[in-house]
Amino acid sequence: MRISIGVDSVDSQYGGCTTHALYRLFKNLLEKNYVEAVLDYPHLVRLNPSIPRKTRGNGAVAIDLEIRSGVTVELVATEVAEALERYLDETGGNPSRACAAVVLHGDAGRFRELYFRALTDFVHLDYVAKLVGVCGGSVLLPLGFNEGCVGALAAVGWDRSRCTYELLLYRKNRLTPERILHLGRLAEIDRSPEYETFCSYDYESGRAISVPRGPDPVLVGIRGLNPDKLTQIARSAKIAEDVEGWFLFKTNQAVGAHLVPRASADLKPFRTGCVLGVVTRVSTRPGGDVLLEVSDGYGSLGVAVFRETGLTRYVRNLVVGDVVRVCGSTKLWSDSNYVLHAELVEVVELAEVYVKHNPRCPNCGARVKSAGRGKGFKCVKCGFRSRNLPYELSRKPREIDVGTYLPSCGSAKHLSIPSPLLKVEVGSCERRPSSLTDFYS
């Protein structure tokens, strides 16, 4: 029998990690001989980053399994609950009433719409309760029904249309935030085209962004486009201390799946999306953040481009009349207005900007000067005066080009497309592991 297991909200500010919880849970199922086959890489599914009360990375996890003959779904659900309770007791993560697990047997496609909503919008629990009720006994919730069920069910329903991969190594010592890593080797792997990795290291800041800073069990997370290459790194690359183990996830990270086309009037608080429109205002705030106003014919949208994204160096050169596509997530500001926090800016068309010059003297060709307010022009060289000479206009070169502008690795959110992937074709998610050693140790 095929089943899908989804887990969410295990981590807290005090410890624990949802991906590590799935790793431990999977080990338990293997040890009890419940698993006949693994149908895909485990899934790490990031959801809407603007939702309030989300967990740290707002990521849920899932795995598709074929269970052995004689093993019931109810038996698996019991093991899921017990394994997660043990994990929470050990790591100090969220209490069990705040985290969620789902065990599904049957078609996961019925949760595609839930995944899309959880990725791009706010999901009300009434909608989820109704969806679970329709599914009847094919959906089991071993830890009960709570907000975490949104993420757990969304992870099960992920459509896997586009994906990247992430290798997560888990450390043995989780009591302190310090990690023992060969950062030079990590940077070397990130620079090498051989491994097809991206954003393990931010060269602008000199920071290993793939290394967490908190007390959670992740030692390092290495993102890539080729799962076989990541497995090779896990088996042979000496980048860290001895680890507890590793898990290779298929994920929706770094593909911009949450950036769906919307009209400005359709962008409400906590929604994500992209608006195509004309710039009607540009201003730079103290500190370097840039505020835009974009009109698309349905209304006007406030857009905030923060200095930390690295995009302000480009968008501060926009002018009124430029046509842009701005993408990101909307959040409420203190004045009760909502503002799009930009994570992608595409310049579609540049307005023509002209500089006005004083005319030239018709007698001697010298550039004339103002003769005073309302008095026209005078030529200093030959003495010619006129009130009727028109100004000359010349086109001013723009300091920004048509094109797409993305955040650097150090500032990109999990779902955002980082600048190294601007011209990289991210493939479909058809690849499957051929054995357990392809994604797990």
BELTA-V284143 format. One line per field, one symbol per residue. burial: I if it has 9 or more other C-alpha atoms within 8 Angstrom, else O. A space follows every 10 residues. Layout:
BEGIN
burial: ???
END
This chain:
BEGIN
burial: OIIIIIIIII IIOIIIIIII IIIIIOOIII OOOIIIOIII IIIIIIIIOI IOOOIOOIII IIIIIIIIOO IOIOOIIIII IOIIIOIIOO OIIIIIIIII IIIIIOOIOO IIOIIIIIII IIIOIOOIOO OIOOOOOOII IIIOOIIIII IIIIIIIIOO OIIIIIIIII IOOIOOIOOO OIOOIIIOII OOOOIIIIII IIOOOOIIII IIOOIIIIII IIIIIIIOII IIIIOOOOIO OOIOIIIIII IIIIIIIIII OIIIOOIOII IIIIIIIIII IIOIOOOIII IIIIIIOOOI IIIIIIIOII IIOIIIIIII IIIIIIIIII IIOOOOOIII IIIIIIIIOI IOOOOOOIIO IOOOOOIIII IOOOOIIIIO OOOIIOOOOO OOOOOOOOOO OIOIIIIIII IIOOIIIIII IIOOOIOOIO OOIOOOOIII O
END
